[in-house]
């Protein structure tokens, strides 16, 4: 009977796929919303730093990121890179569009500032999940050994002791 070692990478299966889907499901809907409500998207893009002529390319880039990156993350094709790109997108959009610190009432329930506060935090919650995807095993990885087992003396030591 084979013993499982502590340094083996868990198989990415249904739970991992579900987690990845849940993490990125909102982005394609957001991209579709930007397409369907193009003028509203342009208005929002123009509401930030002086973008002027850059509003259209900025909106097209957002649609591309929100469409392509989730597909990559779920399918495992360049998923780590896509997760980093999407995390960066969330940082930028959080900083540009949810500036809760500009509202005196951001801690008061049912105010515009409070809504921005929670949306800002949600963006950074997504950043955390996306960075876990970027750091973790790729969905398409065939290597089932932990990438960092050799670098982690505690796991390597425990693994050696279990084999004795």
DSSP file (Angstrom, degrees, kcal/mol; ACC not computed):
  #  RESIDUE AA STRUCTURE BP1 BP2  ACC     N-H-->O    O-->H-N    N-H-->O    O-->H-N    TCO  KAPPA ALPHA  PHI   PSI    X-CA   Y-CA   Z-CA
    1    1 A X              0   0    0      0, 0.0     2,-0.3     0, 0.0     0, 0.0   0.000 360.0 360.0 360.0 132.7    0.0    0.0    0.0
    2    2 A X        -     0   0    0      1,-0.0     2,-0.4     0, 0.0     0, 0.0  -0.563 360.0-137.6 -79.6 139.8    1.4    3.4   -1.0
    3    3 A X        -     0   0    0     -2,-0.3     2,-0.4   160,-0.0    -1,-0.0  -0.774  14.2-128.0 -93.7 140.3    1.7    6.0    1.7
    4    4 A X        -     0   0    0     -2,-0.4     2,-0.3     2,-0.0    -1,-0.0  -0.695  25.1-145.4 -82.5 139.2    0.7    9.6    1.0
    5    5 A X    >   -     0   0    0     -2,-0.4     3,-1.3     1,-0.1   154,-0.1  -0.710  19.0-120.0-104.8 159.7    3.3   12.1    1.8
    6    6 A X  T 3  S+     0   0    0     -2,-0.3    -1,-0.1     1,-0.2   150,-0.1   0.717 109.3  59.9 -68.1 -20.9    2.9   15.6    3.2
    7    7 A X  T 3  S+     0   0    0    148,-0.1   139,-2.2   149,-0.1    -1,-0.2   0.447  76.7 112.8 -91.7   1.7    4.6   17.1    0.2
    8    8 A X  B <   -A  145   0A   0     -3,-1.3     2,-0.4   137,-0.2   137,-0.2  -0.535  69.5-123.8 -74.7 138.8    2.2   15.7   -2.5
    9    9 A X        -     0   0    0    135,-4.2     3,-0.1    -2,-0.2    -2,-0.1  -0.654  30.2-113.6 -79.0 132.8    0.1   18.3   -4.2
   10   10 A X        -     0   0    0     -2,-0.4     2,-0.2     1,-0.1    -1,-0.1  -0.366  35.5-101.1 -66.4 147.7   -3.6   17.7   -3.9
   11   11 A X        -     0   0    0      1,-0.1     2,-0.9    -2,-0.0     5,-0.2  -0.464  30.7-126.1 -67.6 135.5   -5.3   16.8   -7.1
   12   12 A X        +     0   0    0    129,-0.2     2,-0.1    -2,-0.2    -1,-0.1  -0.760  54.0 141.8 -85.0 112.0   -7.2   19.7   -8.6
   13   13 A X     >  -     0   0    0     -2,-0.9     4,-2.4     0, 0.0     5,-0.2  -0.153  62.5 -37.8-126.3-141.8  -10.7   18.4   -9.0
   14   14 A X  H  > S+     0   0    0      1,-0.2     4,-2.7     2,-0.2     5,-0.2   0.866 129.7  51.7 -61.8 -40.4  -14.3   19.5   -8.8
   15   15 A X  H  > S+     0   0    0      2,-0.2     4,-2.6     1,-0.2    -1,-0.2   0.918 111.2  47.6 -66.1 -42.2  -13.8   21.6   -5.6
   16   16 A X  H  > S+     0   0    0      2,-0.2     4,-2.6     1,-0.2    -2,-0.2   0.915 112.6  49.3 -64.0 -42.5  -11.0   23.5   -7.2
   17   17 A X  H  X S+     0   0    0     -4,-2.4     4,-2.6     2,-0.2    -2,-0.2   0.928 112.2  48.3 -61.9 -44.7  -13.0   24.1  -10.4
   18   18 A X  H  X S+     0   0    0     -4,-2.7     4,-2.8     2,-0.2    -2,-0.2   0.914 111.3  50.6 -61.7 -43.2  -16.0   25.3   -8.4
   19   19 A X  H  X S+     0   0    0     -4,-2.6     4,-2.1     2,-0.2    -2,-0.2   0.921 111.5  47.5 -61.2 -44.5  -13.8   27.6   -6.3
   20   20 A X  H  X S+     0   0    0     -4,-2.6     4,-1.6     2,-0.2    -1,-0.2   0.907 112.4  49.9 -64.3 -41.8  -12.2   29.1   -9.5
   21   21 A X  H  X S+     0   0    0     -4,-2.6     4,-1.5     1,-0.2     3,-0.2   0.936 111.7  47.8 -61.1 -47.0  -15.7   29.5  -11.0
   22   22 A X  H  < S+     0   0    0     -4,-2.8     4,-0.3     1,-0.2    -1,-0.2   0.872 110.0  54.1 -62.1 -37.1  -17.0   31.2   -7.9
   23   23 A X  H  < S+     0   0    0     -4,-2.1    -1,-0.2    -5,-0.2    -2,-0.2   0.847 122.0  26.0 -66.7 -35.0  -14.0   33.5   -7.8
   24   24 A X  H >X S+     0   0    0     -4,-1.6     3,-1.2    -3,-0.2     4,-0.7   0.419  87.5 103.9-112.3   1.1  -14.3   34.8  -11.3
   25   25 A X  H 3X S+     0   0    0     -4,-1.5     4,-0.8     1,-0.3     3,-0.2   0.805  78.8  56.4 -59.1 -31.3  -18.0   34.5  -12.1
   26   26 A X  H 3> S+     0   0    0     -4,-0.3     4,-2.2     1,-0.2    -1,-0.3   0.784  93.2  69.8 -73.3 -24.9  -18.8   38.2  -11.7
   27   27 A X  H <> S+     0   0    0     -3,-1.2     4,-2.5     1,-0.2     5,-0.2   0.920  96.8  46.9 -66.8 -46.8  -16.2   39.4  -14.3
   28   28 A X  H  X S+     0   0    0     -4,-0.7     4,-2.4     1,-0.2    -1,-0.2   0.886 113.6  51.0 -61.8 -34.6  -17.9   38.1  -17.5
   29   29 A X  H  X S+     0   0    0     -4,-0.8     4,-2.4     2,-0.2    -1,-0.2   0.896 109.7  50.2 -66.2 -39.1  -21.2   39.6  -16.3
   30   30 A X  H  X S+     0   0    0     -4,-2.2     4,-2.0     2,-0.2    -2,-0.2   0.901 110.5  49.6 -64.3 -40.8  -19.4   42.9  -15.6
   31   31 A X  H  X S+     0   0    0     -4,-2.5     4,-1.8    35,-0.2    -2,-0.2   0.923 111.1  49.1 -63.1 -44.3  -17.9   42.8  -19.1
   32   32 A X  H  X S+     0   0    0     -4,-2.4     4,-3.0     1,-0.2     5,-0.3   0.895 109.2  53.0 -62.4 -39.9  -21.3   42.1  -20.7
   33   33 A X  H  X S+     0   0    0     -4,-2.4     4,-2.6     1,-0.2    -1,-0.2   0.896 107.3  51.6 -62.2 -40.1  -22.8   45.0  -18.6
   34   34 A X  H  < S+     0   0    0     -4,-2.0     7,-0.3     2,-0.2    -1,-0.2   0.859 113.2  45.5 -64.7 -35.1  -20.1   47.3  -20.0
   35   35 A X  H >< S+     0   0    0     -4,-1.8     3,-0.9     1,-0.1    -2,-0.2   0.944 116.5  43.1 -72.5 -48.8  -21.0   46.3  -23.6
   36   36 A X  H 3< S+     0   0    0     -4,-3.0     2,-0.3     1,-0.3     3,-0.2   0.879 124.3  36.4 -65.8 -38.8  -24.8   46.5  -23.2
   37   37 A X  T 3X S+     0   0    0     -4,-2.6     4,-2.2    -5,-0.3     3,-0.4  -0.434  75.8 155.4-111.9  56.1  -24.6   49.8  -21.3
   38   38 A X  H <>  +     0   0    0     -3,-0.9     4,-2.5    -2,-0.3     5,-0.2   0.867  69.6  51.7 -52.6 -46.9  -21.7   51.3  -23.2
   39   39 A X  H  > S+     0   0    0      1,-0.2     4,-2.3     2,-0.2    -1,-0.2   0.876 109.4  49.9 -64.3 -37.4  -22.5   54.9  -22.5
   40   40 A X  H  > S+     0   0    0     -3,-0.4     4,-2.3     2,-0.2    -1,-0.2   0.900 110.3  51.3 -65.8 -39.8  -22.7   54.3  -18.8
   41   41 A X  H  X S+     0   0    0     -4,-2.2     4,-2.4    -7,-0.3    -2,-0.2   0.906 110.5  48.4 -62.6 -41.6  -19.4   52.6  -18.9
   42   42 A X  H  X S+     0   0    0     -4,-2.5     4,-2.4     2,-0.2    -2,-0.2   0.900 109.7  52.6 -64.3 -40.7  -17.9   55.5  -20.8
   43   43 A X  H  X S+     0   0    0     -4,-2.3     4,-0.9     1,-0.2    -2,-0.2   0.915 111.1  46.8 -60.9 -43.3  -19.3   57.9  -18.2
   44   44 A X  H >< S+     0   0    0     -4,-2.3     3,-0.6     1,-0.2     4,-0.4   0.915 111.5  51.0 -65.7 -42.4  -17.8   56.0  -15.4
   45   45 A X  H >< S+     0   0    0     -4,-2.4     3,-0.9     1,-0.2    -2,-0.2   0.891 111.2  48.4 -62.0 -39.0  -14.4   55.8  -17.2
   46   46 A X  H 3< S+     0   0    0     -4,-2.4    -1,-0.2     1,-0.2     5,-0.2   0.661  98.4  71.1 -75.1 -15.3  -14.5   59.6  -17.7
   47   47 A X  T << S+     0   0    0     -4,-0.9    -1,-0.2    -3,-0.6    -2,-0.2   0.598  92.5  66.4 -77.7 -10.0  -15.4   60.2  -14.1
   48   48 A X  S <  S-     0   0    0     -3,-0.9     3,-0.3    -4,-0.4    49,-0.0   0.066 107.2 -25.0 -92.4-155.3  -11.9   59.2  -12.8
   49   49 A X  S    S-     0   0    0      1,-0.2     2,-1.2     2,-0.1    -1,-0.3  -0.041  97.3 -68.3 -47.4 158.7   -8.6   60.8  -13.3
   50   50 A X  S    S+     0   0    0      1,-0.2    -1,-0.2    -3,-0.1    -4,-0.1  -0.324  73.1 152.8 -61.0  94.7   -8.4   62.9  -16.5
   51   51 A X    >   +     0   0    0     -2,-1.2     3,-3.5    -3,-0.3    -1,-0.2   0.762  10.0 158.2 -94.8 -29.3   -8.7   60.2  -19.1
   52   52 A X  T >  S+     0   0    0      1,-0.3     3,-1.3    -6,-0.2     4,-0.2  -0.166  77.8  13.1  46.0-110.1  -10.3   62.2  -21.9
   53   53 A X  T 3> S+     0   0    0      1,-0.3     4,-0.5     2,-0.1     3,-0.5   0.648 121.3  69.9 -69.6 -15.9   -9.5   60.4  -25.1
   54   54 A X  H <> S+     0   0    0     -3,-3.5     4,-2.4     1,-0.2    -1,-0.3   0.524  72.9  89.7 -82.0  -3.9   -8.3   57.3  -23.1
   55   55 A X  H <> S+     0   0    0     -3,-1.3     4,-2.3     2,-0.2    -1,-0.2   0.918  87.5  46.5 -61.3 -45.0  -11.9   56.5  -22.0
   56   56 A X  H  > S+     0   0    0     -3,-0.5     4,-2.6    -4,-0.2     5,-0.2   0.959 115.8  43.4 -66.1 -51.3  -12.7   54.2  -24.9
   57   57 A X  H  X S+     0   0    0     -4,-0.5     4,-2.5     1,-0.2    -1,-0.2   0.880 113.8  53.5 -60.8 -34.5   -9.4   52.2  -24.9
   58   58 A X  H  X S+     0   0    0     -4,-2.4     4,-2.1     2,-0.2    -1,-0.2   0.914 111.3  45.0 -63.9 -42.9   -9.7   52.0  -21.1
   59   59 A X  H  X S+     0   0    0     -4,-2.3     4,-2.3     2,-0.2    -2,-0.2   0.900 113.2  49.8 -68.8 -41.1  -13.2   50.5  -21.4
   60   60 A X  H  X S+     0   0    0     -4,-2.6     4,-2.4     2,-0.2    -2,-0.2   0.907 111.1  50.1 -63.4 -41.9  -12.2   48.1  -24.2
   61   61 A X  H  X S+     0   0    0     -4,-2.5     4,-2.7    -5,-0.2     5,-0.2   0.906 109.5  51.2 -63.2 -41.5   -9.3   46.9  -22.1
   62   62 A X  H  X S+     0   0    0     -4,-2.1     4,-2.7     1,-0.2    -2,-0.2   0.917 110.4  49.1 -61.4 -43.3  -11.5   46.4  -19.1
   63   63 A X  H  X S+     0   0    0     -4,-2.3     4,-1.1     2,-0.2    -2,-0.2   0.915 112.2  48.6 -62.6 -42.7  -13.9   44.3  -21.2
   64   64 A X  H  X S+     0   0    0     -4,-2.4     4,-3.1     2,-0.2     5,-0.4   0.935 113.5  45.8 -63.4 -46.5  -11.0   42.2  -22.6
   65   65 A X  H  X S+     0   0    0     -4,-2.7     4,-1.5     1,-0.2     5,-0.5   0.926 113.3  49.4 -62.3 -45.1   -9.5   41.6  -19.1
   66   66 A X  H  < S+     0   0    0     -4,-2.7    -1,-0.2    -5,-0.2   -35,-0.2   0.669 119.3  39.1 -71.8 -15.2  -12.9   40.7  -17.6
   67   67 A X  H  X S+     0   0    0     -4,-1.1     4,-0.8    -3,-0.4    -2,-0.2   0.856 122.2  35.4 -96.2 -47.0  -13.7   38.3  -20.5
   68   68 A X  H  X S+     0   0    0     -4,-3.1     4,-2.2    -5,-0.2     5,-0.2   0.922 110.6  56.8 -79.7 -46.4  -10.3   36.6  -21.1
   69   69 A X  H  X S+     0   0    0     -4,-1.5     4,-2.5    -5,-0.4     5,-0.2   0.901 105.4  50.6 -58.6 -45.5   -8.8   36.3  -17.7
   70   70 A X  H  > S+     0   0    0     -5,-0.5     4,-2.4     1,-0.2     5,-0.2   0.903 109.9  51.1 -60.4 -38.6  -11.7   34.3  -16.1
   71   71 A X  H  X S+     0   0    0     -4,-0.8     4,-2.5     1,-0.2     6,-0.3   0.926 111.5  48.0 -62.6 -43.3  -11.7   31.9  -19.0
   72   72 A X  H  X>S+     0   0    0     -4,-2.2     4,-1.8     1,-0.2     5,-0.6   0.906 111.7  50.1 -62.2 -42.2   -7.9   31.4  -18.5
   73   73 A X  H  <5S+     0   0    0     -4,-2.5    -2,-0.2    -5,-0.2    -1,-0.2   0.906 115.1  42.2 -65.5 -42.1   -8.3   30.9  -14.7
   74   74 A X  H  <5S+     0   0    0     -4,-2.4    -2,-0.2    -5,-0.2    -1,-0.2   0.894 120.0  41.6 -73.5 -39.9  -11.1   28.3  -15.1
   75   75 A X  H  <5S-     0   0    0     -4,-2.5    -2,-0.2    -5,-0.2    -1,-0.2   0.687 105.6-124.4 -83.1 -17.3   -9.5   26.4  -17.9
   76   76 A X  T ><5 +     0   0    0     -4,-1.8     2,-0.8     1,-0.3     3,-0.6   0.531  63.2 138.8  87.1   5.8   -6.0   26.5  -16.5
   77   77 A X  T 3 <S-     0   0    0     -5,-0.6    -1,-0.3    -6,-0.3    -2,-0.1  -0.771  92.2 -23.7 -87.6 111.0   -4.4   28.1  -19.6
   78   78 A X  T 3> S+     0   0    0     -2,-0.8     4,-2.6    -3,-0.1    -1,-0.3   0.863  91.9 158.1  55.1  37.7   -2.0   30.7  -18.3
   79   79 A X  H <>  +     0   0    0     -3,-0.6     4,-2.2    -7,-0.3     5,-0.1   0.843  64.8  51.8 -65.2 -35.1   -4.1   30.8  -15.1
   80   80 A X  H  > S+     0   0    0      2,-0.2     4,-2.0     1,-0.2    -1,-0.2   0.940 112.8  44.6 -67.9 -45.4   -1.4   32.2  -12.9
   81   81 A X  H  > S+     0   0    0      1,-0.2     4,-2.5     2,-0.2    -2,-0.2   0.927 113.8  50.8 -62.0 -44.9   -0.7   35.1  -15.2
   82   82 A X  H  X S+     0   0    0     -4,-2.6     4,-2.7     1,-0.2    -1,-0.2   0.874 108.7  52.3 -61.0 -37.9   -4.4   35.7  -15.7
   83   83 A X  H  X S+     0   0    0     -4,-2.2     4,-2.3     2,-0.2    -1,-0.2   0.894 110.1  47.8 -66.6 -39.5   -4.9   35.8  -11.9
   84   84 A X  H  X S+     0   0    0     -4,-2.0     4,-2.5     2,-0.2    -2,-0.2   0.924 113.1  48.3 -65.8 -43.9   -2.2   38.4  -11.5
   85   85 A X  H  X S+     0   0    0     -4,-2.5     4,-2.3     1,-0.2    -2,-0.2   0.929 114.0  46.3 -61.2 -46.0   -3.6   40.5  -14.3
   86   86 A X  H  X S+     0   0    0     -4,-2.7     4,-2.2     2,-0.2    -1,-0.2   0.864 110.9  52.6 -67.6 -35.7   -7.1   40.3  -12.8
   87   87 A X  H  X S+     0   0    0     -4,-2.3     4,-2.1     2,-0.2    -1,-0.2   0.929 110.1  48.4 -63.6 -44.4   -5.8   41.0   -9.3
   88   88 A X  H  X S+     0   0    0     -4,-2.5     4,-2.6     1,-0.2    -2,-0.2   0.898 109.1  53.7 -61.0 -40.3   -4.1   44.1  -10.7
   89   89 A X  H  X S+     0   0    0     -4,-2.3     4,-3.0     1,-0.2     5,-0.3   0.912 108.4  49.7 -59.1 -43.9   -7.3   45.1  -12.4
   90   90 A X  H  X S+     0   0    0     -4,-2.2     4,-2.2     2,-0.2    -1,-0.2   0.874 110.3  50.1 -65.2 -37.6   -9.2   44.8   -9.1
   91   91 A X  H  X S+     0   0    0     -4,-2.1     4,-2.3     2,-0.2    -2,-0.2   0.944 114.0  45.0 -63.9 -47.6   -6.6   47.0   -7.3
   92   92 A X  H  X S+     0   0    0     -4,-2.6     4,-2.4     1,-0.2     5,-0.2   0.939 115.5  45.5 -63.9 -48.0   -6.9   49.7  -10.0
   93   93 A X  H  X S+     0   0    0     -4,-3.0     4,-2.7     1,-0.2     5,-0.4   0.878 112.4  52.2 -66.8 -35.3  -10.7   49.6  -10.2
   94   94 A X  H  X S+     0   0    0     -4,-2.2     4,-1.4    -5,-0.3    -1,-0.2   0.930 113.9  43.3 -62.5 -44.5  -10.9   49.7   -6.4
   95   95 A X  H  < S+     0   0    0     -4,-2.3    -2,-0.2    -5,-0.2    -1,-0.2   0.837 121.2  39.8 -70.8 -33.4   -8.6   52.7   -6.2
   96   96 A X  H  < S+     0   0    0     -4,-2.4     3,-0.3    -5,-0.2    -2,-0.2   0.877 127.8  25.5 -83.3 -39.2  -10.3   54.5   -9.0
   97   97 A X  H  < S+     0   0    0     -4,-2.7    -3,-0.2    -5,-0.2    -2,-0.2   0.511 119.0  49.4-111.0  -5.8  -13.9   53.8   -8.5
   98   98 A X     <  +     0   0    0     -4,-1.4     2,-2.2    -5,-0.4     3,-0.2  -0.338  58.5 157.4-130.0  54.3  -14.4   53.1   -4.8
   99   99 A X    >   +     0   0    0     -3,-0.3     3,-2.0     1,-0.2    18,-0.1  -0.470   6.1 165.8 -80.4  71.0  -12.6   56.0   -3.1
  100  100 A X  G >   +     0   0    0     -2,-2.2     3,-2.0    16,-0.3     6,-0.3   0.768  65.4  72.3 -60.0 -27.1  -14.6   55.7    0.1
  101  101 A X  G 3  S+     0   0    0      1,-0.3    -1,-0.3    -3,-0.2    -2,-0.1   0.636  85.7  66.7 -66.9 -13.2  -12.0   58.0    1.9
  102  102 A X  G <  S+     0   0    0     -3,-2.0     2,-0.5    11,-0.1    -1,-0.3   0.430  90.8  77.4 -84.8   1.3  -13.4   60.9   -0.1
  103  103 A X    X   -     0   0    0     -3,-2.0     3,-1.0     1,-0.1     4,-0.1  -0.943  65.2-155.9-115.8 129.6  -16.7   60.6    1.9
  104  104 A X  T 3  S+     0   0    0     -2,-0.5     3,-0.3     1,-0.2    -1,-0.1   0.768  96.7  51.2 -69.1 -24.5  -17.1   61.9    5.4
  105  105 A X  T >   +     0   0    0      1,-0.2     3,-2.2     2,-0.1     9,-0.3   0.110  67.7 121.9-101.5  21.5  -20.0   59.4    6.0
  106  106 A X  T <  S+     0   0    0     -3,-1.0    -1,-0.2     1,-0.3    11,-0.2   0.733  78.2  48.6 -62.7 -19.5  -18.3   56.2    4.8
  107  107 A X  T 3  S+     0   0    0     -3,-0.3     2,-0.5    -4,-0.1    -1,-0.3   0.483  91.1  96.0 -95.5  -2.7  -18.9   54.5    8.1
  108  108 A X  S X  S-     0   0    0     -3,-2.2     3,-0.7     1,-0.1     6,-0.4  -0.764  82.7-114.5 -89.2 125.9  -22.6   55.5    8.2
  109  109 A X  T 3  S+     0   0    0     -2,-0.5     3,-0.1     1,-0.2    -2,-0.1  -0.171  92.4  19.7 -58.8 151.3  -24.9   52.8    6.9
  110  110 A X  T 3  S+     0   0    0      1,-0.2     2,-0.3     2,-0.1    -1,-0.2   0.806  95.1 121.4  61.0  35.5  -26.9   53.3    3.8
  111  111 A X  S <> S-     0   0    0     -3,-0.7     4,-2.0    -6,-0.1    -1,-0.2  -0.842  74.7-114.7-120.5 163.2  -24.8   56.1    2.4
  112  112 A X  H  > S+     0   0    0     -2,-0.3     4,-2.1     1,-0.2     5,-0.2   0.904 117.6  52.0 -62.3 -40.9  -22.8   56.4   -0.8
  113  113 A X  H  > S+     0   0    0      1,-0.2     4,-2.1     2,-0.2    -1,-0.2   0.885 107.9  51.4 -62.7 -39.3  -19.5   56.5    1.0
  114  114 A X  H  > S+     0   0    0     -6,-0.4     4,-2.2    -9,-0.3    -1,-0.2   0.894 108.2  51.6 -65.7 -40.3  -20.5   53.3    2.9
  115  115 A X  H  X S+     0   0    0     -4,-2.0     4,-2.3     1,-0.2    -2,-0.2   0.911 111.1  48.2 -62.5 -42.0  -21.3   51.5   -0.3
  116  116 A X  H  X S+     0   0    0     -4,-2.1     4,-2.6     2,-0.2   -16,-0.3   0.880 108.0  55.9 -65.5 -37.2  -17.9   52.5   -1.7
  117  117 A X  H  X S+     0   0    0     -4,-2.1     4,-2.1     2,-0.2    -2,-0.2   0.942 111.6  41.8 -58.7 -49.3  -16.2   51.3    1.5
  118  118 A X  H  X S+     0   0    0     -4,-2.2     4,-2.3     2,-0.2    -2,-0.2   0.881 114.1  51.5 -69.8 -37.6  -17.7   47.8    1.2
  119  119 A X  H  X S+     0   0    0     -4,-2.3     4,-2.2     2,-0.2    -1,-0.2   0.892 108.8  52.4 -64.5 -38.2  -17.1   47.6   -2.6
  120  120 A X  H  X S+     0   0    0     -4,-2.6     4,-1.8     2,-0.2    -2,-0.2   0.939 110.9  46.6 -60.7 -47.6  -13.5   48.6   -2.0
  121  121 A X  H  X S+     0   0    0     -4,-2.1     4,-1.8     1,-0.2    -2,-0.2   0.871 109.8  53.8 -64.6 -36.9  -13.0   45.8    0.5
  122  122 A X  H  X S+     0   0    0     -4,-2.3     4,-2.3     2,-0.2    -1,-0.2   0.904 105.1  54.7 -63.9 -40.2  -14.7   43.3   -1.8
  123  123 A X  H  X S+     0   0    0     -4,-2.2     4,-1.9     1,-0.2    -1,-0.2   0.924 110.2  46.0 -57.0 -43.6  -12.3   44.2   -4.5
  124  124 A X  H  X S+     0   0    0     -4,-1.8     4,-1.8     2,-0.2    -1,-0.2   0.764 107.0  57.5 -76.3 -23.0   -9.4   43.5   -2.2
  125  125 A X  H  X S+     0   0    0     -4,-1.8     4,-2.0     2,-0.2    -1,-0.2   0.906 107.9  48.4 -64.9 -42.2  -11.0   40.2   -1.1
  126  126 A X  H  X S+     0   0    0     -4,-2.3     4,-2.8     1,-0.2    -2,-0.2   0.891 106.8  56.6 -62.6 -39.7  -11.0   39.2   -4.7
  127  127 A X  H  X S+     0   0    0     -4,-1.9     4,-2.5     1,-0.2    -1,-0.2   0.927 106.2  50.7 -57.6 -44.9   -7.4   40.3   -5.0
  128  128 A X  H  X S+     0   0    0     -4,-1.8     4,-1.6     1,-0.2    -1,-0.2   0.927 112.0  45.9 -59.8 -46.7   -6.6   37.8   -2.1
  129  129 A X  H  X S+     0   0    0     -4,-2.0     4,-1.6     1,-0.2    -1,-0.2   0.899 112.9  50.3 -63.5 -40.8   -8.3   35.0   -3.8
  130  130 A X  H  X S+     0   0    0     -4,-2.8     4,-2.4     1,-0.2    -1,-0.2   0.873 107.6  53.2 -67.0 -36.8   -6.7   35.7   -7.2
  131  131 A X  H  X S+     0   0    0     -4,-2.5     4,-2.1    -5,-0.2    -1,-0.2   0.840 105.2  55.2 -68.0 -31.0   -3.3   35.8   -5.6
  132  132 A X  H  X S+     0   0    0     -4,-1.6     4,-2.3     2,-0.2    -1,-0.2   0.895 108.8  47.8 -64.8 -39.0   -3.9   32.4   -4.1
  133  133 A X  H  < S+     0   0    0     -4,-1.6    -2,-0.2     2,-0.2    -1,-0.2   0.924 112.2  49.8 -64.3 -43.3   -4.7   31.2   -7.6
  134  134 A X  H  < S+     0   0    0     -4,-2.4    -2,-0.2     1,-0.2    -1,-0.2   0.852 118.5  38.6 -64.0 -34.6   -1.5   32.8   -8.9
  135  135 A X  H  < S+     0   0    0     -4,-2.1    -1,-0.2    -5,-0.1    -2,-0.2   0.778 108.6  72.9 -86.4 -29.0    0.6   31.3   -6.1
  136  136 A X  S  < S-     0   0    0     -4,-2.3     2,-0.1     1,-0.2    -3,-0.1   0.054  98.4 -59.0 -80.9-172.2   -1.0   27.8   -6.0
  137  137 A X        -     0   0    0      1,-0.1    -1,-0.2  -127,-0.1     2,-0.1  -0.405  57.5-110.1 -69.3 143.9   -0.9   24.9   -8.4
  138  138 A X    >   -     0   0    0      1,-0.1     3,-1.2    -3,-0.1  -126,-0.1  -0.431  19.3-125.3 -69.8 147.3   -2.0   25.5  -11.9
  139  139 A X  T 3  S+     0   0    0      1,-0.3    -1,-0.1   -66,-0.2  -127,-0.1   0.746 112.8  43.6 -65.2 -22.3   -5.2   23.8  -12.9
  140  140 A X  T 3  S+     0   0    0    -64,-0.4    -1,-0.3     2,-0.0     2,-0.1   0.335  83.7 129.5-104.4   5.6   -3.4   22.2  -15.8
  141  141 A X    <   -     0   0    0     -3,-1.2  -129,-0.2     1,-0.2    -4,-0.0  -0.386  37.0-171.8 -67.1 132.6   -0.3   21.2  -13.9
  142  142 A X        +     0   0    0     -2,-0.1     2,-0.7     2,-0.0    -1,-0.2   0.553  62.7  95.6 -97.6 -10.2    0.7   17.5  -14.4
  143  143 A X        -     0   0    0      1,-0.1     4,-0.1     2,-0.0    -2,-0.1  -0.726  52.6-174.7 -82.1 113.2    3.4   17.8  -11.7
  144  144 A X        +     0   0    0     -2,-0.7  -135,-4.2     2,-0.1     2,-0.3   0.392  52.7  98.2 -93.0   3.5    1.8   16.5   -8.5
  145  145 A X  B    S-A    8   0A   0   -137,-0.2  -137,-0.2     1,-0.1     2,-0.1  -0.679  87.6 -98.6 -88.1 146.9    4.7   17.3   -6.2
  146  146 A X    >   -     0   0    0   -139,-2.2     3,-1.0    -2,-0.3     4,-0.3  -0.404  24.6-137.7 -63.5 135.1    4.6   20.5   -4.2
  147  147 A X  T 3  S+     0   0    0      1,-0.2     3,-0.2     2,-0.1    -1,-0.1   0.801 101.6  37.6 -63.9 -28.2    6.6   23.3   -5.9
  148  148 A X  T 3> S+     0   0    0      1,-0.2     4,-1.1     2,-0.1     3,-0.3   0.222  79.7 107.5-112.1  14.7    8.1   24.4   -2.7
  149  149 A X  T X4 S+     0   0    0     -3,-1.0     3,-0.6     1,-0.3     7,-0.4   0.904  83.5  49.6 -61.2 -40.2    8.7   21.1   -0.9
  150  150 A X  T 34 S+     0   0    0     -4,-0.3    -1,-0.3     1,-0.2    -2,-0.1   0.808 111.8  49.5 -68.4 -27.4   12.4   21.3   -1.3
  151  151 A X  T 34 S+     0   0    0     -3,-0.3     2,-0.8     1,-0.1    -1,-0.2   0.612  98.3  75.0 -85.5 -12.2   12.4   24.9    0.0
  152  152 A X    <X  -     0   0    0     -4,-1.1     4,-2.4    -3,-0.6     5,-0.2  -0.830  59.6-173.0-106.5  98.7   10.4   24.0    3.0
  153  153 A X  H  > S+     0   0    0     -2,-0.8     4,-2.5     1,-0.2     5,-0.2   0.832  82.9  56.5 -61.6 -33.1   12.6   22.2    5.5
  154  154 A X  H  > S+     0   0    0      2,-0.2     4,-2.5     1,-0.2    -1,-0.2   0.952 111.2  41.8 -64.5 -48.9    9.7   21.4    7.9
  155  155 A X  H  > S+     0   0    0      1,-0.2     4,-2.6     2,-0.2    -2,-0.2   0.911 115.2  50.9 -64.5 -41.3    7.7   19.6    5.2
  156  156 A X  H  X S+     0   0    0     -4,-2.4     4,-2.2    -7,-0.4    -1,-0.2   0.907 111.5  48.3 -62.0 -41.3   10.8   17.9    3.9
  157  157 A X  H  X S+     0   0    0     -4,-2.5     4,-2.2    -5,-0.2    -2,-0.2   0.926 112.8  46.9 -65.1 -46.0   11.7   16.7    7.4
  158  158 A X  H  X S+     0   0    0     -4,-2.5     4,-2.0     1,-0.2    -2,-0.2   0.891 111.5  52.3 -62.8 -39.0    8.2   15.4    8.1
  159  159 A X  H  X S+     0   0    0     -4,-2.6     4,-1.4     2,-0.2    -2,-0.2   0.917 109.4  48.9 -63.5 -43.9    8.2   13.7    4.8
  160  160 A X  H  X S+     0   0    0     -4,-2.2     4,-0.8     1,-0.2    -2,-0.2   0.901 110.7  51.1 -62.0 -41.6   11.5   11.9    5.5
  161  161 A X  H >< S+     0   0    0     -4,-2.2     3,-0.6     1,-0.2    -1,-0.2   0.871 107.7  52.4 -65.4 -37.3   10.3   10.8    8.9
  162  162 A X  H 3< S+     0   0    0     -4,-2.0    -1,-0.2     1,-0.2    -2,-0.2   0.821 105.5  55.4 -68.8 -30.1    7.1    9.3    7.5
  163  163 A X  H 3<        0   0    0     -4,-1.4    -1,-0.2     1,-0.2    -2,-0.2   0.679 360.0 360.0 -77.2 -16.6    9.1    7.3    4.9
  164  164 A X    <<        0   0    0     -4,-0.8    -1,-0.2    -3,-0.6    -2,-0.1   0.486 360.0 360.0 -72.0 360.0   11.2    5.6    7.6
